[in-house]
């Protein structure tokens, strides 16, 4: 039995550069990963299958549509005689939440199949399948902080210090497609001009402090935050709750929502904030931990 973790993906920034003529959106995003995870196991065998357990299992939808199976089937198409087996997914992360839970699960599946079949993680076939599975799967494959560009195919590693955070989801799903539609870009339309790209901040080097990173991140927003709030106004309530907590240095939405995060100066303040938010909003999903 092989096991991998699918870590929650957090978009610390998210700029929409524009919409390409093929309809896809070019992005630039500083991505990091939290210590809340789904767990995926693989029991090697002749048949490919998937079973889901855990508190969010019912929200996963039809098993045949799960990205774990999509990734496995795509890899099997390009690698003859690929060894497969029975996957079991313990689903902990909220679904359709802007933290890449499904993508993290698919990436975990690819890592498991790579281990089972003796493939290196930098195998070009693995990277190609990750991108075909979904735009966030390549960055989740390595699950390390990076600057992600294009349609998820450009990845530049970053040296990020450990950042105490609180992650909150109001248990309201938000469809990524709807948020991008609400952004209202036509095919071939740019949202960020050439001057903006040239003047974009450079990210701190290795050894930079939390304060250095907060200063750099604060300059670049999440362009999907406003359209997502028009679809689900509760996102504004979540952000207000995070910003009101003592020690919160930066709070914003992750991905296309509805999950939001706040980075704190100290881990103790993050845990105190999570306790207060749970008390005030018992229906919300709340996690206090570390981002890296």
N, C-alpha and C positions, 0 to 999 in steps of 0.2 A: 504494500500500500504506500503510495507516494502522496505527499501533501505540499501544498503551496498556499500562500496568503495573497489575497487581492486587496491591496491597500487603497483607501479612499484618496482620490485625486482632487487636489484643491487648486483652482485657478486663482493665484494671488493677483494677477492682472489679466485682462483679456481685451485686446484691441481687435476690432474687426477692420481689417485693411480695406476690404471691398468684396464685391461678389463677382466671381469670374463668369465668363461667357457660358461656361458649362453648368452654371447654377450653384456650384460650390462656393463657400466663403473662405477667403484667405484670412488667417488669423495670426496674431502674435500674442503669446501668453506665457507668463512665468508660472510654471507648474511645480508644485511640491506635493508631498504625500504624508498623510496623517497616519497615526498608529491605531486607527479603528479599521477592522478588516473583515472581509468574507474569507471563509476557508474552503478550499477545494481539494478533494482527494481523488486519486485515480487508482483503481484496482485493475491491473492489467488483465486483459482477456480478449476473446475473439470478437466481441460485439461492442459497438459504441452505444453508450446510453448515459442518461443523466437523471439523477434524483435530487430533489431539493428539500432541505430541512431548514430549521432556524426560524426566528421571529418574523422575518420578511419573506418567507417562502411563498405564501399565498399571493404576494404582490408581483411575483416573477412572471406571471402570465403563462402562456402555453409553452411547454417544454421544448417543442420543436422550433420555436422562435428564439430560444436562448442563444446568446452569443458564444457560450461555451461550445455548443454543438456546431455552430456556424464556423468557428475557428478550427475545430477539429476536422470537420468535413473538408474545408478549404485546404488544410495542410495535407490531408490524405489524397486530395486530387493532384497535388504536385510532387508528392513523394510516394513512389510505388512501395507496396508492402509495409506501409507505416503501421507500427504496433499501436493498438488502441486499447480501450477498456471501458470500465464503468466509472463515470464521474459521480461524486456526491458533493453537492454544494450546500454548505451551511451559510444561509443568507442572513447577514446581520445589517448591512448597509441599506438605507432607504433606496427605493427604486424611483427612476425618473427625477433625480434629486440634484443633478448638476455636479456630482462628485465622482462620476465615472464608475459606478459600481459594476455595471454590466461589462464595461470595457476592462476593468481590473480582473474580473472573473475570466474573461476570454484570454487575457494575457497570462493569467495563472495556468489556464489550460494549455497554452502553447509552451510555457516553461515545463510543465509536467510531461508533455509529449516529447519535448526536447530531451529531458532527462531519460525518459524511457527508451528513446531511440538513438541516444548518443549524439545529439545535434548540439552544436555550439549556439549560444544565444545570439551571436552576431552572424549566424547563417542567413544569407540573403533571402532564402526561401521563407524563413521564419518572419523576417521583416516585411516581405511582400504580403504574406498572409495576414499579418497584423493590420496593415493598412487597408487591405480589402475587407477585413472584418469590421472596422470602424475607425473613425478619425482619431479617437483617444487611445486606441489599443497600442500603437507603437510606443507612446510615452509610458504607458502602464507596463510594457514588457520589461523595461529596466527598473521602473518604479524608483527613479531618482530625480532630484530637482533638476530642471532644465528650462531653457527658453525654447518654446515650441512655436514653430512658424509654418506658414503655408496651410495645407489641409491636414496637418499633423505629421507631415513627412520630414520636416526640418527640426532637428533636436540638437541643441547646444547645451552640454552639461554645465551646471552652475554649482558653486560651493556655497551652500546655504547653512547658516548656523541653526541649531535646534531652536524652534520657536514655540513657546507655550501657546496653545490655542483653545478656543471653545468653538465647536461646530454645532449648528442648530438647523434642524429641518422641521417645518411646521406640519409635516405629514400631509402636504398637499403636492401631488405630482404636477410637474410642468413639462410639457412636451417641447423638446428642443426645436422641432420644426415650427411650432407656433411662435416661439420667441424670435427666431430668425425672420419669419414672415412679418411679425410686428415691427421689426427693424425697418422693413420697407425698401430694401435695396433692389434695384433692377439688375438684370444680368449685365455685367460689364461696368457697373457703377462702383466708384471708389468712395469710401467713407473717410479714409485717411489720405491726405495729400502727400506729395513728394517731400515737401518741406517738413511736415510732421515726422516722416520716417527719418529724414536726415538729422532732425533735432531730438530724436527719441533718446531717452537716458541710457547710459551704459550701466550694466548691473555691477554691483560691488564684487571685488576680487575675493579670493579665499582669505579667511581670517577676519573679514569685515564683521563688525558688531551688529547686534540686533537693531540698534538705533540707526546704523548706516542703511540697513535694508529697509527699515520702515520709511526712512526719508526718501529712498529711491522708489519704493512701491507706491507711496502716496501720490506720486506725480501721475501715474498711469492708472486709469480706472478700469472697470469692467463695462464695456460698451453695451452689454446685454442686460444690465441691471434695470435701466429705465423701461425698456419694452417688457421685460419679465414682470415688473411691478404693475404695469398696466393690465396684464393678464391675471396676476395673483397679487392683489394689494397687501396681503398678509406678509409678503416679503419685507415691506417697509416696517411693519411691526417688529419683525425679527431683528432687523438692523437697529431699530431704536432700542430694543431690549439689550442688544450687545453693546451698543455705544454708551449706554447709561451705566455700565458696570465699571467699578473702580479698577484702574490699571489697564483698560483697553486702549491699545495704541493705534490699531487700524481695524476697521470692520467693513466688510463688503460681501457681496454675493459671489458664490463660486459658480463657474460655468454658466449654464442657462437657468440656474435656480431649480428649486426654491431654497436650497441649502445656503446658509450664510455662515461666515466665520468671523472671529475676532482674534487678533494676536495680542498677547498680554506681555507685560514686562516681566512677570514672575509666574511660575507654575502655581504657586499658592493662590494668587489672585485669579488665575484661570479656573481653578477648582471651586473657589468661593463664588465666582460668577456663575458657573454651571449649576451649582446648588441653588442659587437664587432664581435662576431662570426656570429650573425644573419646578421649584415651589410655585412660582407665579404662573407658569404655563405647563401644567402637568400633561397635556395632550401632545406637547412637542417632543421630538427626538433630540436629545442633547448628549454631546460627548465632549469631555475635557481631556486633553492629551498634549502631544507634541507633534509638531510639523517639522519635516526635514527633507 
